[in-house]
Amino acid sequence: VVQVTDGSDVMLNATGDLALGDVTAAGTLQITSATHLLLDGVMTVATLDATATAGAISQGKQGQLKVISGPTDLEAKGDITLANTGNDFSGVLNASGVNITLTDRTNGLSLGDINASGQLTASSHDGLDLSGTLEVGSLALSSSVASITQSAGSLTVNKGPSQLEAAGNITLTQANAFAGVVQVTDGSDVMLNATGDL
């Protein structure tokens, strides 16, 4: 396990697997693993750029990730699973992988450009906003106490289904395309726009 204390900009490269423990970086944490990348400690960074060239990005059971200003850029050949309840992503989050699972149980979550050949599962405590180009196989979005919105960009669900759940409104009104069934649970006002069949 690699631990970093009181760094500014931190750049790490590994020719094999890389496991990170507790990390504090006042600037950018840029990490590249040739295979799998494990975030296994309490991490507080200003911005994050993480790549697993031939593997997956995941968190250990005790892992907590706090990105203070953002953005967060994630890229993996396999799955990306950052689903622990202690995560807090400020700024836009961009990701590319197979199945992508993202959780922010502290505040809101802003998704930028997302490419998931499998399923995108994203859940937030506060508002969940889509602002980039999202292309996914299937979709599950949830906001515990607020709304799901789409401030810009587009959403393409290539296979489906799409599952949407929010305490507030659900507003996906950009140039979107939904293959498969769209299911909505517990929304208040719901507005959906599709450029094709829905």
ABEGO torsion letter per residue (X at the ends): XBBBBGBBBBBBBBABBBBBBBBBBABBBBBBBABBBBBABBBBBABBBBBBAABBBBBBAABBBBBAAOBBBBBBABBBBBABAABBBBEBBBBBBBBBBBBBAABBBBBBBBBBABBBBBBBABBBBBABBBBBABBBBBBAABBBBBABEBBBBAAOBBBBBBABBBBBABBBBBBEBBBBBGBBBBBBBBABBX
